[in-house]
Amino acid sequence: MHLRARVLALSAVLVVAASVGAVPAKRPQPAAAAGPKVAIIVGPVGGLTSTYRSYGNEVATAATAAGATVVKAYSPNATWANVRSAVNGANVIVYFGHGNGFPNPYGSVELTDRTNGWGLNRTTTNGDGDSWSSTLAYCGEKALLGTLTSSDGAVQRQYCAGGPITPAPNFTMVYAQAHYAPGFGERYNQSDPLTTLGEARARVRHYSTPILRLGGTFIATAYGDADEIVARVIGQQSTAFGHIFQAGRGFSPSTLDITSHADVAGAQVWVQRTTISGFHFGEPDYWYAFAGNPARTPSGGTVVVGPFWDISASPFQSDILWLYQSGISNGCATGAFCPRAAVTRGQMASFIARALNLPASATDWFADDNGSPYEADINRVAEAGITNGCAPGTYCPGQTVRRDQMASFLNRALGLPASPTNWFVDDDGNFHEPAINSVADDGVTNGCGGANYCPASTVTREQMAAFLHRAIGG
């Protein structure tokens, strides 16, 4: 399979002039470490290697300040043998370098001897050269797991053999600036296709699989915040990984997508579509991802509040629990509610249909919801006259719901009377103003503060729980 060099193109980077020397021949052993061990890998990426070494040093500074012992394996010394020694017993591993994942443009078959791992120096004598054909070796999933066989690539058998890697139990793997790891692919021309949600899910699933099978937790970022992530992992030993991820620069609750991991029982895959100025022509892609058990903590414990691990910090926790106990929502994924994620029109239909126990409909009201998991509930709310869709014959199930639209949904669902009071100052002339006043009259909402309703703001799942609890639960 043809594999060309992969590197994240940065439009503006801070180049640190100081270079990093060779990896010490003798590294601290885990037993002698005063605190957690952090291993930092910088693979060869040609002219960007010095920049990546500076990023690695930022991580080292943060890790040391947090009380960790740091071991570096930097190009040109980031060979498989040196890297494997560096990560032995590591509580946190951070990788900067080329990413090689799947699906990719180079073939329809996933070659796990060279994908889902690290791009490393073949030898210590070629500088930072990153030619896939002569100086760089992609040591993939099989190298990490120690499952290479005689049928795998000759480069991998020669330069990546001798695994598996042996990090500490419950370790954290942080991929920084590596293609495919957080979901994004190689997009060097604006005419190249954008990453689809399915591709992003698959890439994170595949890239995380060897890490999860080795007992670790997977985080990938292109936001330049690996040092901050490592500091949180070390300093917040009793905090759920889901919360650690949510504290990252790249976290986007409105676009967060959560699915079960197809290869590792009990694990989840989180991807989200966001924009980084200067990356991929300023167009959205998948830059920040997580895989593992989000309720797990760096210390190896779990954090679960009731049925959902992720609601402990929500001001609407009691409303969310009422929603669950009433059978209106089981969350967004196993053990998670996604309180700050946006409510879609499809989800809104299900919330209302279940809350009011609406009867089934024999009519297929809309053409654009076929195959949607919310289709039956959409038809139920349409049958009840609660919605006419977003256009004739169209429901737009994937669109997010604004606060003014939410008011109209609940106003129709509850059959509220008109209100004589103009409750808010920022909805004058809004099509949904009468419905907003009616739900305010009914005590469903007090607005967003200062006599404002914020009609154009997106409704989050935790807010929806509160609205429904006030409207129906009393």
C-alpha positions in Angstrom: 0.0 0.0 0.0 1.3 3.4 -0.9 1.8 5.5 2.2 3.1 9.0 1.9 4.2 11.2 4.8 1.5 12.6 6.9 1.8 15.8 8.9 -0.7 18.3 10.3 -0.2 21.5 8.3 -0.1 24.5 10.7 -0.7 27.9 9.4 1.1 29.7 12.2 3.4 28.0 14.7 5.7 29.3 17.3 9.2 27.9 16.5 11.4 27.5 19.5 15.1 27.9 18.5 16.5 25.6 21.3 16.8 22.0 20.1 16.5 19.0 22.3 19.4 16.6 22.7 19.6 12.9 22.5 17.5 10.7 24.7 19.5 9.7 27.8 21.0 6.2 27.4 19.7 5.3 30.9 16.1 6.3 31.8 14.5 6.4 35.2 12.8 3.1 36.0 9.1 3.2 37.2 10.0 1.9 40.7 12.4 4.8 41.3 10.0 7.5 40.1 8.8 9.9 42.8 5.5 10.5 41.1 3.6 9.4 38.0 5.7 8.8 34.9 5.0 10.7 31.7 6.6 9.5 28.5 6.7 12.0 25.6 7.3 10.8 22.1 8.2 13.1 19.2 8.4 11.2 15.9 10.2 12.5 12.8 8.1 15.0 10.8 10.8 16.6 8.7 11.0 20.4 9.0 8.2 20.5 11.7 10.1 18.3 14.1 11.8 21.1 16.0 8.4 22.7 16.6 7.0 19.4 17.8 10.0 19.0 20.1 9.1 22.4 21.6 5.5 21.2 22.1 6.9 18.1 23.8 8.9 20.3 26.1 5.8 22.3 27.0 4.2 19.0 28.1 7.4 18.1 30.0 7.3 21.4 31.9 3.6 21.0 32.8 4.1 17.3 33.9 7.1 18.2 36.0 5.2 21.0 37.7 2.5 18.5 38.5 4.9 16.2 40.2 5.6 13.7 37.5 8.8 12.1 36.3 9.3 12.8 32.6 11.1 10.5 30.0 11.6 11.8 26.5 12.0 9.9 23.2 12.5 12.6 20.6 13.5 12.3 17.0 16.1 11.5 15.8 16.3 9.0 18.7 12.6 8.0 18.6 13.3 4.4 17.4 11.0 1.6 18.4 13.5 0.3 21.0 13.9 3.7 22.6 10.2 4.5 22.6 9.3 1.1 24.0 11.8 1.6 26.8 10.5 5.1 27.5 6.8 4.1 27.8 7.6 1.1 30.0 5.6 1.8 33.2 4.3 5.2 32.0 1.1 6.5 33.5 0.7 9.0 30.7 2.0 8.7 27.1 2.0 11.7 24.8 2.7 11.4 21.1 3.6 14.1 18.6 4.2 13.0 15.0 2.7 11.5 11.8 -0.6 9.8 12.2 -1.7 6.9 10.0 -5.2 5.7 10.5 -8.2 4.1 8.8 -10.3 4.7 6.8 -7.7 6.5 4.6 -7.4 7.3 0.9 -4.8 4.6 0.3 -6.8 1.4 0.3 -10.0 -0.3 1.4 -8.3 -2.7 3.8 -7.1 -1.7 7.3 -3.5 -2.7 7.7 -3.1 -2.9 11.4 0.7 -3.5 11.3 1.2 0.1 10.2 -2.0 2.0 11.2 -3.3 3.2 14.6 0.1 3.7 16.1 3.3 5.8 15.9 5.5 7.1 13.1 9.1 6.5 14.4 12.7 6.8 13.3 14.0 3.6 11.7 17.5 4.4 13.1 19.1 7.2 15.0 21.3 8.2 12.0 18.9 9.9 9.7 18.0 13.0 11.5 14.4 14.0 11.4 13.9 12.5 7.9 10.3 11.3 7.5 10.3 9.4 4.3 8.0 6.5 4.5 10.2 4.6 2.1 13.5 5.0 3.8 13.7 6.7 7.2 10.3 6.5 8.9 8.6 3.3 10.2 4.9 3.3 10.9 4.7 1.1 14.0 1.0 0.3 14.1 -1.6 -1.4 16.3 0.1 -4.8 16.0 3.4 -3.4 17.1 1.8 -1.8 20.2 0.0 -5.1 21.0 3.0 -7.3 20.2 1.1 -9.3 17.6 3.2 -8.8 14.4 3.5 -11.9 12.3 5.6 -13.1 9.4 2.9 -12.0 7.0 3.1 -8.3 8.1 5.1 -5.6 6.4 8.9 -6.1 6.2 9.5 -2.6 7.6 7.3 -3.3 10.6 8.9 -6.7 11.2 12.4 -5.1 11.1 11.9 -1.8 12.9 8.8 -2.3 15.1 9.1 -5.9 16.5 9.6 -6.9 20.1 6.3 -5.6 21.6 3.9 -5.2 23.3 4.4 -1.9 24.9 4.2 -2.1 28.7 2.7 1.1 30.2 1.3 1.3 33.7 -2.2 -0.1 34.4 -4.9 2.4 33.7 -2.6 4.7 31.6 -3.6 7.6 29.5 -2.6 8.0 25.9 -2.7 11.5 24.5 -2.3 12.0 20.7 -1.4 15.6 19.7 -1.2 16.9 16.2 -1.5 13.5 14.6 -3.7 12.9 11.6 -6.6 10.4 12.0 -6.3 10.1 15.7 -9.1 12.6 16.6 -11.0 11.8 13.4 -9.7 14.3 10.8 -7.9 13.1 7.7 -5.5 14.5 5.1 -7.0 17.5 3.4 -4.3 19.4 1.6 -6.6 21.0 -1.0 -9.9 22.7 -0.4 -11.4 20.6 -3.1 -10.6 17.4 -1.1 -13.8 16.0 0.6 -14.7 16.9 4.1 -14.5 14.2 6.8 -17.9 12.6 7.4 -19.2 11.7 10.8 -19.0 8.0 9.9 -15.3 8.4 9.0 -14.5 10.3 12.1 -16.2 7.7 14.3 -14.3 4.9 12.5 -10.9 6.5 12.7 -11.2 7.2 16.5 -12.5 3.7 17.0 -9.6 2.1 15.2 -6.9 4.4 16.6 -8.1 3.9 20.1 -8.5 0.1 20.0 -4.9 -1.0 20.9 -4.8 1.6 23.7 -8.1 0.4 25.2 -7.0 -3.2 24.8 -3.8 -2.4 26.7 -6.0 -1.0 29.6 -5.6 2.7 28.8 -7.8 5.7 28.0 -7.5 7.6 24.7 -7.6 11.3 24.1 -6.6 13.0 20.8 -6.4 16.7 20.2 -5.2 19.1 17.5 -5.8 22.2 19.7 -2.2 22.5 21.0 -3.3 21.8 24.6 -1.6 18.5 25.3 0.2 20.1 28.2 -3.0 21.2 29.7 -4.6 17.8 29.3 -1.6 16.1 30.9 -1.7 18.5 33.8 -5.4 17.7 34.4 -4.8 13.9 34.2 -2.0 14.1 36.7 -3.6 16.6 39.0 -7.2 15.4 39.0 -6.8 11.7 39.9 -10.4 11.4 41.1 -12.0 13.2 38.3 -13.9 11.3 35.6 -12.1 11.2 32.2 -15.3 12.6 30.7 -15.0 15.7 32.8 -11.3 16.0 32.0 -12.1 15.8 28.3 -14.9 18.4 28.7 -12.4 20.8 30.3 -10.3 20.8 27.1 -10.0 23.8 24.7 -11.6 21.9 21.9 -14.7 20.6 23.7 -17.9 21.4 21.9 -21.1 20.2 23.7 -23.3 21.3 20.8 -21.6 19.0 18.3 -20.6 16.1 20.6 -21.4 12.7 19.2 -21.2 9.6 21.4 -21.4 6.0 20.3 -20.5 2.7 21.8 -17.1 1.4 20.9 -17.5 -1.4 18.4 -14.4 -3.3 19.6 -14.1 -2.8 23.3 -17.1 -3.7 25.6 -18.1 -0.8 27.9 -16.1 1.8 26.0 -17.5 4.8 24.1 -16.2 6.9 21.2 -16.7 10.7 21.3 -16.2 12.8 18.3 -17.2 16.4 17.5 -17.0 18.6 14.5 -15.4 22.0 15.1 -13.4 24.7 13.4 -9.8 25.8 14.1 -8.8 29.0 12.3 -6.1 28.2 9.7 -6.6 24.4 9.7 -8.3 22.8 6.7 -9.1 26.2 5.1 -11.1 27.3 8.2 -13.7 24.6 7.5 -15.0 22.3 10.2 -13.4 18.9 10.9 -12.9 16.5 13.7 -10.1 17.8 15.9 -10.8 16.5 19.4 -11.8 13.0 20.5 -12.1 10.6 23.3 -12.4 6.8 23.7 -12.8 4.7 26.8 -15.0 4.7 29.8 -15.9 8.3 30.5 -16.8 7.5 34.2 -13.3 6.1 34.8 -10.8 8.2 36.7 -7.0 8.4 36.3 -6.6 6.7 39.6 -8.6 3.7 38.3 -11.9 4.4 40.0 -15.3 5.4 38.6 -17.5 8.4 39.1 -21.2 7.7 38.6 -24.1 9.9 39.9 -27.3 7.9 39.7 -27.8 6.5 36.2 -25.5 9.1 34.6 -21.9 9.8 35.3 -21.8 13.2 33.6 -24.5 15.2 35.5 -22.7 15.8 38.9 -21.9 19.4 37.8 -25.2 20.2 36.3 -27.5 22.7 38.0 -30.4 20.7 36.6 -29.4 17.3 38.1 -32.7 16.8 39.9 -34.6 17.6 36.7 -32.4 15.1 34.7 -33.1 12.4 37.3 -36.8 13.1 37.2 -36.6 12.8 33.4 -34.9 9.4 33.7 -37.2 8.1 36.5 -40.2 9.1 34.5 -39.1 7.0 31.5 -38.7 10.1 29.2 -35.0 9.7 28.6 -32.4 7.0 29.1 -29.6 9.4 28.2 -27.5 9.9 25.1 -25.4 6.8 25.5 -24.7 4.1 28.1 -24.4 5.8 31.5 -24.3 9.3 30.0 -26.9 12.1 29.6 -24.8 14.7 27.7 -26.3 17.6 29.7 -24.7 20.4 27.6 -25.4 18.9 24.2 -27.9 20.7 22.0 -31.5 19.3 21.7 -32.3 18.3 18.1 -35.8 18.5 16.6 -35.9 14.7 16.5 -35.0 14.5 20.2 -37.6 17.1 21.0 -40.3 15.0 19.4 -39.3 12.0 21.6 -39.1 14.1 24.8 -42.7 15.3 24.2 -44.1 12.1 22.9 -42.9 10.1 25.9 -43.7 12.8 28.4 -47.3 13.1 27.2 -47.6 9.4 26.4 -48.9 10.2 23.0 -50.6 7.4 20.9 -48.9 5.9 17.9 -49.6 7.4 14.5 -50.4 5.4 11.4 -49.4 8.3 9.2 -45.9 9.0 7.9 -46.1 12.8 8.1 -42.7 13.7 6.8 -40.3 12.6 4.0 -37.0 13.5 5.6 -37.1 11.4 8.8 -37.3 7.9 7.2 -34.9 5.7 9.1 -34.5 8.2 11.9 -34.7 6.6 15.4 -37.1 9.4 16.2 -39.5 8.9 13.3 -42.2 7.2 15.3 -42.2 9.9 17.9 -42.1 12.6 15.2 -45.2 11.1 13.7 -46.9 11.0 17.1 -46.3 14.7 17.8 -47.5 15.6 14.2 -50.6 13.5 14.7 -51.3 15.4 17.9 -51.0 18.8 16.1 -47.9 19.8 18.0 -45.8 20.3 14.9 -46.2 21.0 11.2 -42.5 20.5 10.5 -40.0 23.0 9.3 -41.4 23.2 5.8 -44.2 21.4 3.9 -43.6 17.7 4.2 -40.3 18.2 6.0 -39.4 17.9 9.7 -35.6 18.6 9.8 -35.0 16.1 12.6 -31.3 16.9 12.9 -31.7 20.7 13.3 -31.1 22.0 16.8 -33.9 23.6 18.7 -33.8 27.3 19.8 -35.5 28.6 22.9 -38.2 30.3 21.0 -39.0 27.2 19.1 -39.1 25.2 22.3 -41.7 27.5 23.7 -44.0 26.9 20.7 -43.5 23.1 21.0 -44.5 23.1 24.7 -47.2 25.7 24.2 -49.0 23.4 21.7 -48.2 20.2 23.6 -49.7 21.6 26.8 -52.5 23.6 25.2 -51.7 26.7 27.2 -54.0 29.8 27.2 -52.8 33.1 25.8 -51.0 35.3 28.2 -51.9 39.0 28.8 -48.3 39.7 30.0 -45.3 40.7 28.0 -42.7 38.9 30.1 -39.5 39.6 28.2 -37.9 42.6 26.4 -35.8 40.7 23.8 -38.6 38.8 22.0 -40.6 41.7 20.7 -41.8 40.9 17.2 -40.6 37.3 17.4 -43.0 34.9 15.7 -42.9 32.7 18.9 -43.5 35.6 21.3 -47.1 34.6 22.2 -45.9 31.1 23.0 -43.0 32.4 25.0 -45.4 34.5 27.2 -47.7 31.5 27.7 -44.9 29.2 28.9 -43.7 32.0 31.2 -47.2 32.4 32.6 -47.3 28.7 33.3 -44.0 28.8 35.2 -42.1 26.7 32.7 -39.4 29.4 32.2 -38.1 32.5 34.0 -36.0 33.5 31.0 -32.2 33.8 30.8 -31.8 36.8 33.1 -32.4 40.5 33.2 -36.0 40.4 31.7 -34.5 38.6 28.7 -35.6 35.3 27.2 -32.7 34.7 24.7 -35.0 33.4 22.1 -32.3 32.5 19.6 -30.1 30.5 22.0 -29.9 26.8 21.6 -31.7 24.6 24.1 -29.5 22.1 25.8 -30.5 18.7 27.1 -30.2 19.7 30.8 -32.4 22.8 30.1 -34.9 20.6 28.4 -35.1 18.4 31.4 -35.9 21.4 33.5 -38.5 22.7 31.1 -40.3 19.4 31.0 -40.1 18.9 34.8 -41.7 22.3 35.5 -44.3 21.8 32.8 -45.4 18.2 33.5 -43.8 17.1 36.8 -44.9 20.0 38.9 
